[in-house]
């Protein structure tokens, strides 16, 4: 893997790790929502530290260049993060609906 590609991936990984750390330290998001982001950081670090893994995957999956595989890995990571966020939003929507119903019932009891 070319050195400039490794450095670019490392830079993105460090920026992502720093951003996650700052968001967690300011308590903007709970820790449980950061696990998938930390997993993305670990995967990217493994790809930078052991570039042969990336080369092996690129040849096995039929990618012509390693940079195409890197873009593919980013897309897969973002796909899983999107699914995770969709699950979280769906659960919160159910809770909000339940709370609205409970508040409506309580308002009716007060009248």
C-alpha positions in Angstrom: 0.0 0.0 0.0 1.4 3.4 -0.9 2.7 5.5 2.0 0.5 8.5 1.1 -2.7 6.3 1.3 -1.6 4.9 4.7 -1.0 8.4 5.9 -4.4 9.6 4.6 -6.2 6.7 6.4 -4.2 7.3 9.5 -5.2 11.0 9.5 -8.8 10.2 9.0 -8.6 7.6 11.8 -7.0 10.1 14.2 -9.5 12.8 13.4 -12.3 10.4 13.9 -10.9 9.1 17.2 -10.3 12.7 18.5 -13.9 13.7 17.5 -15.4 10.7 19.3 -13.3 11.4 22.4 -14.4 15.1 22.4 -18.1 14.3 21.9 -17.9 11.7 24.7 -16.0 14.0 27.1 -18.6 16.7 26.6 -21.3 14.2 27.2 -23.0 15.0 23.9 -23.7 11.3 23.2 -23.9 8.4 25.6 -21.1 5.9 25.6 -23.3 3.1 24.3 -23.8 5.0 21.1 -20.1 5.4 20.5 -19.2 1.7 20.3 -19.7 1.4 16.6 -17.7 4.5 16.0 -14.8 3.1 18.1 -15.1 -0.2 16.1 -14.6 1.8 12.9 -11.5 3.4 14.4 -10.1 0.0 15.3 -10.8 -1.4 11.8 -9.1 1.6 10.2 -6.1 1.3 12.6 -5.7 -2.4 11.7 -5.7 -1.5 8.0 -3.0 1.1 8.6 -0.8 -1.0 10.8 -1.1 -4.2 8.8 -1.5 -3.1 5.2 -1.1 -6.7 3.9 -4.6 -7.4 5.2 -5.9 -4.7 2.9 -3.9 -6.1 0.0 -5.1 -9.6 0.6 -8.7 -8.5 0.8 -8.3 -6.4 -2.4 -7.0 -9.4 -4.4 -9.6 -11.8 -2.9 -12.6 -9.5 -3.5 -11.4 -8.5 -7.0 -10.6 -4.8 -6.5 -8.1 -3.5 -9.0 -6.6 -0.9 -6.7 -6.3 -0.7 -2.9 -7.9 2.8 -2.9 -11.1 1.3 -4.3 -11.2 -1.2 -1.4 -10.5 1.7 1.1 -13.6 3.5 -0.3 -15.5 0.3 -0.1 -14.5 -0.2 3.6 -15.6 3.4 4.4 -18.9 2.7 2.7 -19.5 -0.5 4.7 -18.6 1.2 8.0 -21.0 4.1 7.2 -23.6 1.5 6.3 -23.4 -0.2 9.6 -23.4 3.1 11.5 -26.5 4.2 9.5 -28.3 0.9 10.5 -27.3 1.4 14.1 -28.7 5.0 14.1 -31.9 3.8 12.4 -32.4 1.3 15.2 -31.8 3.9 17.8 -34.2 6.4 16.2 -36.9 3.7 15.8 -36.6 2.8 19.5 -36.8 6.5 20.5 -39.9 7.0 18.3 -41.7 4.1 20.1 -40.8 5.7 23.4 -42.0 9.1 22.4 -45.3 7.6 21.1 -45.8 5.8 24.4 -45.0 9.0 26.4 -47.5 11.0 24.3 -50.2 8.4 25.0 -49.4 8.4 28.7 -49.5 12.2 28.9 -52.8 12.3 27.0 -54.3 9.8 29.5 -53.1 11.8 32.4 -54.5 15.0 31.0 -57.9 13.3 30.6 -57.8 12.1 34.2 -57.0 15.7 35.4 -60.0 17.2 33.6 
